[in-house]
Amino acid sequence: NFPENDYGARMFCNQAGEKIALKAALFYDQWQAINNGKANSAMQKQVQQVLLNDDACFLSQLAVNGSDLIKAGIKPGKDIGTALDILLDDILRYPEHNQREFLLAEIKKRFSPT
Protein backbone atom coordinates (compact mmCIF):
# COMPACT_ATOMS: atom_id res chain seq x y z
CA ASN A 1 0.00 0.00 0.00
CA PHE A 2 1.03 3.56 -0.68
CA PRO A 3 0.40 6.48 1.66
CA GLU A 4 -2.66 8.44 0.58
CA ASN A 5 -0.85 11.73 0.09
CA ASP A 6 1.29 13.45 -2.53
CA TYR A 7 4.40 11.54 -1.44
CA GLY A 8 2.51 8.27 -1.90
CA ALA A 9 1.32 9.36 -5.34
CA ARG A 10 4.88 10.26 -6.38
CA MET A 11 6.13 6.90 -5.04
CA PHE A 12 3.34 5.20 -6.99
CA CYS A 13 4.34 6.99 -10.20
CA ASN A 14 7.94 5.96 -9.65
CA GLN A 15 7.00 2.31 -9.17
CA ALA A 16 4.43 2.17 -11.98
CA GLY A 17 6.54 3.95 -14.57
CA GLU A 18 6.19 7.17 -16.45
CA LYS A 19 4.09 5.87 -19.35
CA ILE A 20 1.39 4.03 -17.41
CA ALA A 21 1.18 5.75 -14.02
CA LEU A 22 -2.33 7.13 -14.49
CA LYS A 23 -3.80 3.86 -15.81
CA ALA A 24 -2.02 1.92 -13.09
CA ALA A 25 -3.54 4.26 -10.49
CA LEU A 26 -7.03 3.56 -11.85
CA PHE A 27 -6.41 -0.20 -11.55
CA TYR A 28 -4.94 0.28 -8.07
CA ASP A 29 -8.07 2.14 -6.96
CA GLN A 30 -10.31 -0.56 -8.45
CA TRP A 31 -8.30 -3.27 -6.70
CA GLN A 32 -8.53 -1.36 -3.41
CA ALA A 33 -12.30 -0.99 -3.92
CA ILE A 34 -12.73 -4.72 -4.46
CA ASN A 35 -10.68 -5.55 -1.37
CA ASN A 36 -12.26 -2.89 0.83
CA GLY A 37 -15.79 -3.13 -0.54
CA LYS A 38 -16.08 0.57 -1.35
CA ALA A 39 -15.38 2.72 -4.37
CA ASN A 40 -12.22 4.81 -4.20
CA SER A 41 -10.54 7.04 -6.75
CA ALA A 42 -8.06 8.67 -4.38
CA MET A 43 -4.85 7.36 -5.93
CA GLN A 44 -5.95 8.14 -9.47
CA LYS A 45 -6.77 11.73 -8.45
CA GLN A 46 -3.49 12.13 -6.58
CA VAL A 47 -1.42 10.68 -9.42
CA GLN A 48 -3.23 12.92 -11.89
CA GLN A 49 -2.41 15.95 -9.74
CA VAL A 50 1.23 14.92 -9.40
CA LEU A 51 1.48 14.56 -13.18
CA LEU A 52 -0.27 17.91 -13.74
CA ASN A 53 2.13 19.56 -11.28
CA ASP A 54 4.99 18.02 -13.25
CA ASP A 55 6.48 16.72 -9.98
CA ALA A 56 9.69 14.78 -10.47
CA CYS A 57 9.12 11.08 -9.81
CA PHE A 58 11.96 9.38 -11.68
CA LEU A 59 15.75 9.34 -11.63
CA SER A 60 15.71 10.81 -15.13
CA GLN A 61 13.98 13.89 -13.70
CA LEU A 62 16.57 14.62 -11.01
CA ALA A 63 18.28 17.99 -11.41
CA VAL A 64 21.61 16.13 -11.09
CA ASN A 65 22.98 12.93 -12.59
CA GLY A 66 25.80 10.52 -11.88
CA SER A 67 28.38 12.66 -13.68
CA ASP A 68 27.43 15.63 -11.51
CA LEU A 69 27.91 13.53 -8.39
CA ILE A 70 31.32 12.27 -9.54
CA LYS A 71 32.39 15.88 -10.16
CA ALA A 72 31.14 16.67 -6.65
CA GLY A 73 33.47 14.02 -5.22
CA ILE A 74 31.26 10.93 -4.89
CA LYS A 75 33.09 7.70 -5.73
CA PRO A 76 32.03 6.10 -9.03
CA GLY A 77 30.20 2.81 -8.66
CA LYS A 78 27.91 1.74 -5.85
CA ASP A 79 28.14 5.11 -4.05
CA ILE A 80 26.69 6.89 -7.09
CA GLY A 81 23.69 4.57 -7.16
CA THR A 82 23.17 4.96 -3.43
CA ALA A 83 23.45 8.75 -3.68
CA LEU A 84 20.95 8.90 -6.56
CA ASP A 85 18.50 6.72 -4.60
CA ILE A 86 18.82 9.04 -1.58
CA LEU A 87 18.19 12.09 -3.75
CA LEU A 88 15.25 10.45 -5.50
CA ASP A 89 13.62 9.63 -2.17
CA ASP A 90 14.18 13.23 -1.08
CA ILE A 91 12.48 14.72 -4.14
CA LEU A 92 9.61 12.25 -3.87
CA ARG A 93 9.01 13.65 -0.39
CA TYR A 94 9.88 17.27 -1.17
CA PRO A 95 9.62 18.06 -4.90
CA GLU A 96 10.80 21.62 -4.29
CA HIS A 97 14.23 20.19 -3.42
CA ASN A 98 14.81 19.19 -7.05
CA GLN A 99 17.29 21.98 -7.67
CA ARG A 100 20.85 21.28 -8.70
CA GLU A 101 22.56 23.34 -6.00
CA PHE A 102 20.34 22.00 -3.24
CA LEU A 103 20.81 18.36 -4.26
CA LEU A 104 24.58 18.68 -4.56
CA ALA A 105 24.81 20.33 -1.13
CA GLU A 106 22.54 17.66 0.36
CA ILE A 107 24.55 14.77 -0.99
CA LYS A 108 27.86 16.33 0.09
CA LYS A 109 26.50 16.36 3.66
CA ARG A 110 25.87 12.61 3.48
CA PHE A 111 28.97 11.41 1.62
CA SER A 112 32.62 12.06 2.25
CA PRO A 113 34.31 13.30 -0.91
CA THR A 114 36.94 11.02 -2.41
C-alpha positions in Angstrom: 0.0 0.0 0.0 1.0 3.6 -0.7 0.4 6.5 1.7 -2.7 8.4 0.6 -0.9 11.7 0.1 1.3 13.5 -2.5 4.4 11.5 -1.4 2.5 8.3 -1.9 1.3 9.4 -5.3 4.9 10.3 -6.4 6.1 6.9 -5.0 3.3 5.2 -7.0 4.3 7.0 -10.2 7.9 6.0 -9.6 7.0 2.3 -9.2 4.4 2.2 -12.0 6.5 4.0 -14.6 6.2 7.2 -16.4 4.1 5.9 -19.4 1.4 4.0 -17.4 1.2 5.7 -14.0 -2.3 7.1 -14.5 -3.8 3.9 -15.8 -2.0 1.9 -13.1 -3.5 4.3 -10.5 -7.0 3.6 -11.9 -6.4 -0.2 -11.6 -4.9 0.3 -8.1 -8.1 2.1 -7.0 -10.3 -0.6 -8.5 -8.3 -3.3 -6.7 -8.5 -1.4 -3.4 -12.3 -1.0 -3.9 -12.7 -4.7 -4.5 -10.7 -5.6 -1.4 -12.3 -2.9 0.8 -15.8 -3.1 -0.5 -16.1 0.6 -1.4 -15.4 2.7 -4.4 -12.2 4.8 -4.2 -10.5 7.0 -6.8 -8.1 8.7 -4.4 -4.9 7.4 -5.9 -6.0 8.1 -9.5 -6.8 11.7 -8.5 -3.5 12.1 -6.6 -1.4 10.7 -9.4 -3.2 12.9 -11.9 -2.4 15.9 -9.7 1.2 14.9 -9.4 1.5 14.6 -13.2 -0.3 17.9 -13.7 2.1 19.6 -11.3 5.0 18.0 -13.2 6.5 16.7 -10.0 9.7 14.8 -10.5 9.1 11.1 -9.8 12.0 9.4 -11.7 15.8 9.3 -11.6 15.7 10.8 -15.1 14.0 13.9 -13.7 16.6 14.6 -11.0 18.3 18.0 -11.4 21.6 16.1 -11.1 23.0 12.9 -12.6 25.8 10.5 -11.9 28.4 12.7 -13.7 27.4 15.6 -11.5 27.9 13.5 -8.4 31.3 12.3 -9.5 32.4 15.9 -10.2 31.1 16.7 -6.6 33.5 14.0 -5.2 31.3 10.9 -4.9 33.1 7.7 -5.7 32.0 6.1 -9.0 30.2 2.8 -8.7 27.9 1.7 -5.8 28.1 5.1 -4.1 26.7 6.9 -7.1 23.7 4.6 -7.2 23.2 5.0 -3.4 23.4 8.7 -3.7 21.0 8.9 -6.6 18.5 6.7 -4.6 18.8 9.0 -1.6 18.2 12.1 -3.7 15.2 10.5 -5.5 13.6 9.6 -2.2 14.2 13.2 -1.1 12.5 14.7 -4.1 9.6 12.2 -3.9 9.0 13.6 -0.4 9.9 17.3 -1.2 9.6 18.1 -4.9 10.8 21.6 -4.3 14.2 20.2 -3.4 14.8 19.2 -7.0 17.3 22.0 -7.7 20.9 21.3 -8.7 22.6 23.3 -6.0 20.3 22.0 -3.2 20.8 18.4 -4.3 24.6 18.7 -4.6 24.8 20.3 -1.1 22.5 17.7 0.4 24.6 14.8 -1.0 27.9 16.3 0.1 26.5 16.4 3.7 25.9 12.6 3.5 29.0 11.4 1.6 32.6 12.1 2.2 34.3 13.3 -0.9 36.9 11.0 -2.4 
